[in-house]
Amino acid sequence: MGYRASPSLGPAGVTLTAVPAQAPHMAPEQPLSQAHPVSSALSRTTRDNQMTSHDTAFAVDSSRLSADRLRYIGAATRRIARGIDLDEIVMGLCRATVPTFSDAILVYLRDPLPVGDERPTGPLVLRLRRSDRIPQQERDLEDGILPVPENLTELDGLGTELCEVQPGSALAEVLRGVRPVFTDAPEAWAALTELLEKGFEHGVVPGKRTILAPLRGRRRVIGAAMFLRRPDRIPFDPDDLLVAAQLATHSALGIDKTVLDGRQALIAGELQRRMLPETLPRCTGVRLASRYVPAAETARVGGDWYDAIPLPGSRVALVVGDVMGHDMASAALMGQLRTTAQTLAGLDLPPQEVLHALDEQAQRLGTDYIATCLYAVYDPVSHRITIANAGHPPPVLLHPGGRAEMLRVPPGAPIGVGGVDFEAVELDAPAGATLLLYTDGLVESRLRDAWTGMEQLREQLAVIAQLTGPGHPPPLEALCDEVLDMLGPGDRDDDIALLAARFDGIAPSDVAYWFLEPEDAAPRRARHLARRALSRWGMENLTDSVELLVSELVTNAARYATKPITMRLLRTDVLRCEVGDDVPQLPRLRQARAVEEAGRGLYVVNRLARRWGATRLSTGKVVWFEINR
């Protein structure tokens, strides 16, 4: 007879399941007549760990242990190794142990569990992670369950939830010794006294019917396991200490690796989350929404990213990319490429030049780095969008009338291939249309190829548009959710980045544009032109502030420019003014001294404007400000 674990953890949630009584050393998963060599029973990873940690466990002596014990160790360690997380490993230990090796088991783990090489701080505290045994009320006639002896029911309340190990105590000495011990020795019995509550002797049978085995990871003790047998079963013998050592070693190394892998996955996930934009910018003439969905739980880290970057002239760059792979290196490369794209966007390079520079950057980082990327620039004034592609799936444009179109853009070669040119295409971007940029995880999986997925995406967008009707585009957030709903269960093998842009545009009647000669009269003419535009728009209440700010920017531009100055006013939810010249040096806000006559222009702009900034262009720079209407 023995005990089997329930999925719940801790002593308060233990559910016990009856299993048949078997020979003391029968393997839990296979008949004794089937022989297995020891080398096939142990996984390669665990065997290597044991070979490098001689103080962690006993070596299995095939000349000493019986064939039954060897088969049992092989089957038990395979069962433990199947666990993919901490709970499954502990459950595998319990179910491999009970009832074949022992009738009950208590598993204690350090709280908190140390990760890798980090040194634990504070006292050593053990928490009861799991306890297993069989209740009498559960029976399985097929397995031939026998009644549970009455004195075994004392194990229901055996074990404290938390135990602080005092330095120099008997329990500390047993754990430091690493090797499993019988509890009939005075030192081991004293260790049980510390580990278990008072009255534990009613549930622990005297003699060699209890083994206390420390669980030691790669660096330190991470817990302890206690194996118990009932009175009517033969006691443990010295060879069973070897079996307990193997079970403890495999379990401890698996727990150690799982905790470390969990920490690495957490770090990688946090790294990737930090590299993605926390919020999307508010851009003139376009509304944005995004989604990022990680891959399956076993591959939560990927290289997909998206970005929206404000550009001079109220334009916005829309970027989506995918680095091949699902590991820390992919996430790190994604962050490097995204940072490079932001820098290149700040230089206002054409989309094809941005991709060319990203390709060169990827080659400098290494020859094995491959990524796809789509870079688009939307101009809300001209209602046009320029797109360049580097091996990425084409975007989908949802027209105001409800028609969904897969845009025909040059496919290009992936980033990192090198030696290829990228081509840009300029397309109409009508007001009310929605552009959807995505990574291949949305349209490609084991269940469908990329072309089938893209066609399903186009059809899904058309169906969503029909629900809201022509002239009423669906809300962006709801649209993103509906698009992700096309993924069925088990239909996600890759992470997904999704960026949706609703083109509102800026009407020509809300734009005023002029060229000014770089002369002394330029500020006066700029004030006059701004006053006329504000009067035409019915915004006379802003005249004084706008005239002052325009005068300051144009004065600075006329002082150093050699070519005509550009000035543009945009009326949206705010009033935006942009002044451009051919001087690349950006202005810098500074505090002018009392004796200086100059240097206060930007200080005035900073105090009166809602926002202001400056962007360097390939032909010079643009200085802009916004003021509330």
Residue, then its C-alpha position, 0 to 999 in steps of 0.5 A: m500500500g502507499y500514497r499518491a499526491s493530489p494536484s493541490l499543494g501544502p498540508a491543507g489541500v492534500t487529497l489522497t488517492a488509493v493505489p495498489a500494494q506492491a512489492p517493496h521495490m517494484a517499478p511504478e511504470q513497467p513490469l519487473s521482467q523488462a530489464h533496463p540498463v542504468s545508463s538508459a534510466l538516467s537522463r543525460t543532463t542529470r547524469d552529467n550533473q551527478m558526475t560533477s557533484h560527487d558530494t550530492a549523491f551516492a553513485v548507483d553500484s550495479s553490482r550491489l543493487s538488485a535489478d528491481r531497484l535499478r529498474y525502479i530508479g530508471a522509471a522513477t527518475r524518468r517520471i521526475a524528469r517529465g516535470i516542466d515546472l516546480d509543482e510537476i517535479v515535486m508531484g513526479l517525486c511523490r507519485a514515483t515514490v508512493p507506494t512503490f518505495s514508501d507508503a508516505i512522503l513529505v517534501y520540504l523546500r527552502d522558502p524562498l528558493p535560491v536562484g542560481d548563484e545568489r546567496p540566500t539572506g536570512p535564516l534557512v526556512l523550510r516550507l512543506r511543499r507536498s505530502d502524499r498518502i492514501p486515504q482509506q475511502e478511495r479504492d480502485l478495484e482494478d488496481g486491487i487496493l487494500p485497506v489502510p492500517e489505522n495507525l497510518t491515519e496519524l500522518d494526516g496531521l504530520g508535518t509543520e508548514l514552516c520550519e526554521v532551521q537553527p544554525g548548529s542544530a541537529l537538523a542543520e547537521v543532517l542537511r549539511g551531511v547531504r546523504p540520506v539517513f535513517t531516523d533511528a539514530p539519535e541525531a536523526w531523531a532529533a532532526l525529526t523533532e525539529l522538523l515535525e510538530k509535537g506528537f509526530e511519534h504517533g505517525v512515524v514508526p520507530g526503526k528503519r521505516t523512515i528516511l530523511a534525505p536532504l535535497r541538494g541542488r548545484r550549489r546548496v541544500i534546497g530542501a528535504a524529503m522524508f520517506l515513511r513505511r507503515p508497520d506491516r511493511i518490511p523496513f528500509d535496508p541500507d541499499d534503500l539509502l542509495v535509492a533515496a539518494q538518487l531520487a533526492t538528487h534527480s529531484a533537487l537538480g530538476i528543481d534547481k534548473t526549473v527555478l533558474d529557468g523561471r528566473q531567466a524567462l522572467i528576466a527575458g520577458e521583462l527585458q522584452r516588455r521594457m523594449l516595447p513602447e509602454t504607450l503610443p505617442r499622440c500624433t496629429g492626424v492619426r490614431l493608434a492602437s497596438r497589441y503584443v501577444p507572447a508565444a506559448e508558455t514554453a517560448r514566451v520570449g521572442g523578437d517581435w516589436y512595433d513602434a510609432i515615431p513622430l516625425p517632422g511635418s506632423r508625419v509619423a513613422l509606423v514600424v513593425g519587425d520580427v527577429m528570428g528566434h525565441d530566446m534572450a539573444s532575439a529579444a536583445l537584438m530586437g531592442q538594438l534594431r528598434t533603437t537604431a530605427q528610432t535614431l534613423a527616424g530622427l534623421d528623417l531618412p526615407p523608408q528604404e534608407v532606414l531599412h538599408a541602415l538596419d541591414e548594415q547594423a544587423q551585419r555588424l552585430g553578427t552574421d547569424y542575425i536575421a530579421t524582417c521589418l516593415y517601415a512606413v511613413y504617413d503624411p496627414v497633410s498629403h494623405r499619402i503613405t510611403i512603405a518599404n519592406a524587408g521580407h515582412p508580411p504585407p500590411v492590410l488597408l481597411h478602406p472607409g467603405g469596408r473593403a479590405e485590401m492586402l497592399r502590394v508592396p515590394p517584398g524585399a530581402p530580410i534584414g541581415v542578408g546584406g548586399v540588397d537594395f530596398e524599394a519604397v512605394e507611395l500609396d494613397a491613405p484616405a481619411g477614415a482608412t485603417l492600416l494594419l501592420y502585423t508579424d507572421g505569428l498572426v497569420e502563420s502556424r502549424l495549422r495554416d501557411a502564411w498565404t492562407g492566414m493573410e487571406q483569412l485576416r483580410e476576410q476577417l477585417a472585411v467582416i468586422a467592417q460590415l458590422t459597423g457599416p460603411g462610413h463608420p470604421p470600427p473602433l481601433e481597440a475593438l478591431c485589434d481584439e477581433v483580429l486576435d480572436m481569429l487565432g484558435p486554440g493551439d494556433r499560436d506558435d510564435d509571438i505576435a506584434l500588431l499595430a493599427a493606425r486610423f488615418d484621420g488626416i488634416a484637411p487642406s483648409d486647416v493648413a497654411y504654408w509659406f516661404l520666407e526670405p532670410e532677411d530682417a523683414a522676415p519676422r514682421r512678415a511672419r507675424h502678419l501671415a499668422r495673424r491673417a490665418l488665425s483670423r480666417w480660422g476664427m482663432e483671434n484669441l490666440t493672435d498675441s501669443v502666436e505672433l510672439l512665438v512665431s516672431e521668436l522662431v523666425t528671428n532665430a532662423a533668419r539670423y543663420a539661414t542661407k536659403p528660404i525659411t518655411m513656416r506652416l500652421l496646422r489647425t487640429d485639436v491644437l494649433r501647431c506652428e513649424v519653422g524650418d531652415d537649412v541650418p542643422q544645429l539644433p537650438r538649446l534652451r539656456q538661461a540668459r544672463a542679465v547683461e545679455e540681450a539675446g538668448r531669451g527667445l526659446y525661454v519665452v517659447n518654453r513658457l508660453a507654448r503647450r509643447w515645443g521641440a526641434t528635429r534635425l533633417s537631412t536638409g537642416k532642421v524644423v523647430w515647432f511649437e503647439i498651443n491650445r486652441 
